[in-house]
Amino acid sequence: MLDCQSDKFSLPEEVSYLNCAYMSPLLKQVASKGEFQVQRKSIPYSIHVNDFYEPLQDLKQAFAQLINVDNPDRIAPIPAASYGMSTVANNVVMQPGFNIVVVEEQFPSNYYVWERLVMEKGGEIRVVKLPQTERVRGLAWTEAILEQIDEQTAVLALSHIHWADGTQFDLISLREKTKACDALLVIDGTQSVGALPFDVEAIQPDALICAGYKWLLGPYSTGLAYYGPYFDNGKPIEENWINRQESEDFKNLVNYQSNYKPFAHRYGVGEQSNFILVPMLEAAITQLLEWDVTQIQAYCKTLSTPAVEQLKAMGCQLEEETYRSGHLFGVRLPKQIDQAKLQQLFAAHQVFISFRGDAIRVSPHVYNNENDFQTFLQCFEQCMQPKFF
Ligand SMILES: Cc1ncc(COP(=O)(O)O)c(C=O)c1O
């Protein structure tokens, strides 16, 4: 079992930062790496040809290991989840009357792209709502999605867990159905990969897209995508020099090269060698591998479970154990709680969480400890007291 890792971060002790789903803090070692790399640009002759390739290859290797992919060349560096999703949408082969299945209120970077596709190509977008049910949300919602996938489905695009409240989808059964219907399965892993185990071999998605600044503990404007065999001969968003064969031979770049490097290389963003951000993200993922994602998840679950019980006792609604992740969960507030007051109390006690509709989203990591949850719960208790109404 992991111990609290707060000494590796610079969060002030009096702050209860339970909002990694908004943005992770940087590890101290990652921040130092970034500062060091910034300085190198002041002496540009210290940046060599191998700096364009090797740190990136190390990054791909680390991410491939994190998601259990054998071939790091299936990983492409992307600047945002929206970029990685656009690559997918640009390469989907559709039959007339096709449909795209998404879930209600999924993150915009995994919605607008599909909306545009159906507007341009004349298909249908099927937005699967959470069924009104007393049953386990993850189970009921997965069943509703399964019902919407049919022979006309070109893509099922969703995340492993819902970004707003952490509802977990059963990706194994969704993969079975999409395979049977010859539909692509495209996963946005931004709110899960790095904190909740994800195994590409086991789930076999066609693509997995992750922004880097949340659970990968990386800097903003970084991300990584896995593209499976379906995309091997596809068309990238842009044509850049580095994705072509033998781009390492700078002297020869004037002799244009018509072949791409293999697998997902063609989908890497221009200026992907980013000398500051790439080593930072690589250092962050190396730390995740060292901790082990299963251990990170176990730490978050163990830490949050007593709070979950107390919240339930106070009348809050939370997802049932098996479908609730330890690192990101929604708390639906009872009617008697005044949200504005709760918000004030959180601000006064430096508790950071996100409000989403009638629920709050709590997202701890290994830098959190019991005190953070105690402070969080005390705000609830104070808010419940009659003097507040
Ligand atoms: C599920 C999910 N995907 C993606 C993103 C970020 O998208 P982008 O990198 O396109 O800004 C977020 C940000 O909150 C998110 O919650």
The ligand as a MOL file (V3000), in Angstrom:
LIG
                    3D

  0  0  0     0  0            999 V3000
M  V30 BEGIN CTAB
M  V30 COUNTS 16 16 0 0 0
M  V30 BEGIN ATOM
M  V30 1 C -13.1940 13.8180 -20.1610 0
M  V30 2 C -12.3370 14.9690 -20.5930 0
M  V30 3 N -11.7410 14.9150 -21.7870 0
M  V30 4 C -10.9470 15.8990 -22.2200 0
M  V30 5 C -10.7220 17.0290 -21.4520 0
M  V30 6 C -9.8150 18.1010 -21.9720 0
M  V30 7 O -10.0030 18.2810 -23.3490 0
M  V30 8 P -9.0100 19.1350 -24.2410 0
M  V30 9 O -7.6580 18.5330 -24.0590 0
M  V30 10 O -9.5270 18.9920 -25.6210 0
M  V30 11 O -9.0630 20.5390 -23.7420 0
M  V30 12 C -11.3470 17.1340 -20.1960 0
M  V30 13 C -11.1880 18.3330 -19.3710 0
M  V30 14 O -11.8240 18.5350 -18.3620 0
M  V30 15 C -12.1590 16.0710 -19.7630 0
M  V30 16 O -12.7670 16.0920 -18.5600 0
M  V30 END ATOM
M  V30 BEGIN BOND
M  V30 1 1 1 2
M  V30 2 1 2 3
M  V30 3 2 2 15
M  V30 4 2 3 4
M  V30 5 1 4 5
M  V30 6 1 5 6
M  V30 7 2 5 12
M  V30 8 1 6 7
M  V30 9 1 7 8
M  V30 10 2 8 9
M  V30 11 1 8 10
M  V30 12 1 8 11
M  V30 13 1 12 13
M  V30 14 1 12 15
M  V30 15 2 13 14
M  V30 16 1 15 16
M  V30 END BOND
M  V30 END CTAB
M  END
